[in-house]
Amino acid sequence: MDVLQLDVSGRPQAWISAREAAVLYASDGVAWTLGRAFQVLRGGIQRTTGLQSRIEVHPIIAVRGTIPSRAWRQQPALSNAKLFVRDRHLCAYCGGRFTFDQLTREHIVPTSRGGRDGWMNCITACKACNGRKGSRLPEEARMSLLYLPYVPNLHEDMILRGRRIVVDQMEFLMASVPISSRLHG
């Protein structure tokens, strides 16, 4: 299981392994933690005390230091996997629920007509609907969108990355996901 790494103010930074988290604990890089420890890593025997070293790893850790504020103004990277989860594996045209292999990234305004490859121009579509629409605009193909695209916030993006997320991590992330997000439905 991965650890949710935050900056000291509580903004998500990355998913890291328990071993990477242990390095932060050992170097006094952890400012605070949330959740119950889920793993104990054991080290060597201390010569002076005869005790084995141990580090309890928590599911959420905040690291000391800062990162430039401009890093948080960027939109999350778009990938098919995250797009399909954002859209709950539903085709925006027919409303059917499909598996990953049956879905495509559909550009509302086709790239051949100047449309951008970004969150606000991309929706999930089944292969049949995507083929039917082709390089036309939805209204030209007489197809209407059942839902609108949106840009996920930082907390949603951490969920959309498809990790195995434990309850403590999900509760923390969902607390900052807008009510309008499809992740709530």
C-alpha positions as CSV (number, residue, x, y, z in Angstrom):
1,M,0.0,0.0,0.0
2,D,1.2,3.5,-0.8
3,V,1.5,6.5,1.5
4,L,-0.2,9.8,0.7
5,Q,2.6,12.5,0.9
6,L,1.4,16.0,1.7
7,D,3.3,19.3,2.0
8,V,3.3,20.8,5.5
9,S,0.2,22.8,4.7
10,G,-1.8,19.6,3.8
11,R,-1.7,19.8,0.0
12,P,-1.2,16.4,-1.7
13,Q,2.2,16.0,-3.4
14,A,2.6,12.3,-4.3
15,W,1.9,8.7,-3.7
16,I,5.1,7.1,-2.2
17,S,6.0,3.7,-1.0
18,A,6.2,2.7,2.7
19,R,10.0,2.4,2.2
20,E,10.2,6.0,0.8
21,A,8.2,7.2,3.8
22,A,10.5,5.4,6.1
23,V,13.4,7.4,4.7
24,L,11.5,10.6,5.5
25,Y,10.8,9.4,9.0
26,A,14.4,8.4,9.6
27,S,15.7,11.8,8.3
28,D,13.3,13.7,10.5
29,G,11.5,14.9,7.3
30,V,8.0,14.1,8.6
31,A,6.2,17.1,10.1
32,W,2.9,15.3,11.1
33,T,0.9,12.3,10.3
34,L,-2.8,11.2,10.0
35,G,-4.4,7.9,10.3
36,R,-3.5,4.7,12.2
37,A,-0.1,3.2,11.4
38,F,-0.5,0.4,8.9
39,Q,3.0,-1.0,8.7
40,V,6.0,-1.3,11.0
41,L,9.4,-1.5,9.4
42,R,12.1,-3.0,11.5
43,G,15.8,-2.2,11.3
44,G,19.0,-3.2,13.0
45,I,19.8,-3.7,16.7
46,Q,21.1,-0.6,18.4
47,R,24.5,-1.3,20.0
48,T,24.0,0.9,23.1
49,T,20.4,-0.2,24.0
50,G,20.2,-3.6,22.4
51,L,16.8,-2.7,21.0
52,Q,15.7,-3.2,17.4
53,S,14.9,0.1,15.6
54,R,11.4,0.4,14.2
55,I,9.4,2.9,12.2
56,E,5.6,3.0,12.2
57,V,4.4,4.1,8.8
58,H,1.1,6.1,8.7
59,P,-1.1,6.3,5.6
60,I,-0.8,10.1,5.4
61,I,2.4,12.0,6.1
62,A,3.2,15.7,5.8
63,V,6.8,16.5,4.9
64,R,8.8,19.4,6.1
65,G,9.8,22.1,3.7
66,T,7.9,24.0,0.9
67,I,7.4,23.7,-2.8
68,P,6.9,26.6,-5.1
69,S,3.2,27.8,-5.1
70,R,3.2,27.9,-9.0
71,A,3.3,24.1,-8.9
72,W,-0.3,24.1,-7.6
73,R,-1.7,26.3,-10.4
74,Q,-1.1,23.6,-13.0
75,Q,-3.9,21.4,-14.2
76,P,-3.4,17.7,-13.5
77,A,-2.0,15.7,-16.4
78,L,-4.7,14.1,-18.6
79,S,-4.7,10.3,-19.2
80,N,-7.3,7.9,-20.4
81,A,-7.3,6.1,-17.2
82,K,-8.0,9.2,-15.1
83,L,-10.5,10.5,-17.7
84,F,-12.5,7.3,-17.7
85,V,-12.6,7.3,-13.8
86,R,-13.6,11.0,-13.8
87,D,-16.5,10.1,-16.1
88,R,-17.3,6.9,-14.2
89,H,-16.8,4.7,-17.3
90,L,-20.0,6.2,-18.9
91,C,-20.2,7.2,-22.5
92,A,-21.1,10.9,-22.7
93,Y,-23.4,10.2,-25.7
94,C,-25.3,7.0,-25.1
95,G,-24.9,6.8,-21.3
96,G,-23.8,3.1,-21.4
97,R,-21.2,1.9,-18.8
98,F,-18.2,0.2,-20.5
99,T,-14.9,-1.4,-19.6
100,F,-11.7,0.4,-20.1
101,D,-11.0,-1.5,-23.4
102,Q,-14.4,-0.4,-24.8
103,L,-13.8,3.3,-24.2
104,T,-12.1,6.1,-26.0
105,R,-11.0,9.6,-25.3
106,E,-13.5,11.8,-27.3
107,H,-12.6,15.3,-28.2
108,I,-15.8,17.4,-28.2
109,V,-14.2,19.8,-30.7
110,P,-12.1,17.5,-32.8
111,T,-8.3,18.1,-32.8
112,S,-8.5,18.2,-36.6
113,R,-10.7,21.3,-36.2
114,G,-8.5,23.0,-33.6
115,G,-9.8,21.4,-30.5
116,R,-7.4,21.0,-27.6
117,D,-6.4,17.7,-25.9
118,G,-7.3,18.9,-22.4
119,W,-9.8,18.2,-19.6
120,M,-12.3,20.7,-20.8
121,N,-12.5,19.3,-24.4
122,C,-12.3,15.6,-23.6
123,I,-15.0,13.2,-22.4
124,T,-15.4,9.5,-22.3
125,A,-17.2,7.8,-25.2
126,C,-17.7,4.2,-26.3
127,K,-16.0,3.2,-29.5
128,A,-19.3,3.1,-31.4
129,C,-20.4,6.6,-30.4
130,N,-16.9,8.0,-31.1
131,G,-16.9,6.4,-34.6
132,R,-20.4,7.7,-35.3
133,K,-19.4,11.3,-34.3
134,G,-16.2,11.2,-36.2
135,S,-14.5,14.5,-36.9
136,R,-17.8,16.5,-36.5
137,L,-19.0,18.7,-33.6
138,P,-21.7,17.0,-31.5
139,E,-24.5,19.2,-32.9
140,E,-23.4,18.4,-36.5
141,A,-23.6,14.7,-35.7
142,R,-26.9,15.2,-33.9
143,M,-25.5,13.9,-30.7
144,S,-25.9,15.6,-27.4
145,L,-23.6,15.4,-24.3
146,L,-25.2,13.7,-21.2
147,Y,-22.6,15.4,-18.9
148,L,-20.1,18.2,-19.2
149,P,-16.3,18.0,-18.8
150,Y,-14.5,19.6,-15.9
151,V,-10.9,19.9,-14.6
152,P,-10.4,17.8,-11.5
153,N,-8.8,19.5,-8.5
154,L,-5.6,18.3,-6.9
155,H,-7.4,16.1,-4.4
156,E,-9.6,14.5,-7.1
157,D,-6.5,13.9,-9.2
158,M,-4.8,11.9,-6.4
159,I,-8.0,9.7,-6.3
160,L,-8.2,9.4,-10.1
161,R,-4.6,8.0,-10.3
162,G,-6.1,4.6,-9.6
163,R,-4.2,3.7,-6.4
164,R,-5.5,1.4,-3.7
165,I,-6.6,4.0,-1.3
166,V,-7.3,3.2,2.4
167,V,-10.2,4.8,4.3
168,D,-8.1,7.4,6.1
169,Q,-6.6,8.5,2.8
170,M,-10.0,8.6,1.0
171,E,-11.7,10.6,3.8
172,F,-8.8,13.1,3.7
173,L,-9.0,13.5,-0.1
174,M,-12.8,13.5,-0.4
175,A,-13.0,16.3,2.2
176,S,-11.6,18.7,-0.4
177,V,-13.4,17.3,-3.5
178,P,-16.1,19.7,-4.7
179,I,-19.7,18.5,-4.1
180,S,-20.3,18.9,-7.9
181,S,-17.6,16.3,-8.7
182,R,-18.8,13.0,-10.2
183,L,-16.7,11.2,-7.6
184,H,-19.4,12.0,-5.1
185,G,-22.1,10.3,-7.1
